[in-house]
């Protein structure tokens, strides 16, 4: 989060939501990073839930 905040020029989520409407480069980097991180994290969570449900 610290590296992302530095590269994006502030809070990642705030940048992605507010500056994306004006197509700011910082917000595009932040939004891409957030989406890039959500995909593997979501897959891992689903995989772990399946393992926990197996008797």
C-alpha positions in Angstrom: 0.0 0.0 0.0 2.8 2.4 0.8 4.5 1.9 -2.6 1.2 2.1 -4.4 0.3 5.3 -2.6 3.6 6.9 -3.5 3.3 5.9 -7.2 -0.3 7.0 -7.5 0.3 10.3 -5.7 -1.8 9.7 -2.6 -4.5 7.3 -1.4 -5.0 4.5 -4.0 -8.8 4.1 -3.6 -9.4 7.8 -3.5 -7.3 8.4 -6.6 -8.9 5.6 -8.5 -12.4 6.8 -7.8 -12.2 10.5 -8.1 -9.5 11.2 -10.7 -10.5 8.3 -13.0 -13.3 10.5 -14.4 -10.7 13.0 -15.7 -8.4 10.1 -17.0 -5.5 11.1 -14.8 -2.5 8.9 -15.3 -2.0 8.4 -11.5 -5.6 7.2 -11.2 -5.2 4.8 -14.1 -2.1 3.3 -12.5 -3.9 3.0 -9.1 -7.1 1.4 -10.7 -5.0 -1.0 -12.7 -3.0 -2.0 -9.6 -6.2 -2.6 -7.6 -7.8 -4.7 -10.3 -4.6 -6.6 -10.9 -4.5 -7.5 -7.1 -8.2 -8.3 -6.8 -8.1 -11.2 -9.3 -5.5 -13.4 -7.7 -6.7 -12.6 -4.2 -10.3 -13.6 -5.2 -9.2 -16.8 -6.7 -7.1 -17.7 -3.7 -10.0 -17.0 -1.4 -12.4 -19.2 -3.4 -9.8 -22.0 -3.5 -9.3 -21.7 0.3 -13.1 -21.8 0.9 -13.3 -25.0 -1.1 -10.5 -26.6 0.9 -12.2 -25.6 4.2 -15.6 -27.1 3.0 -14.1 -30.5 2.1 -14.5 -32.9 5.0 
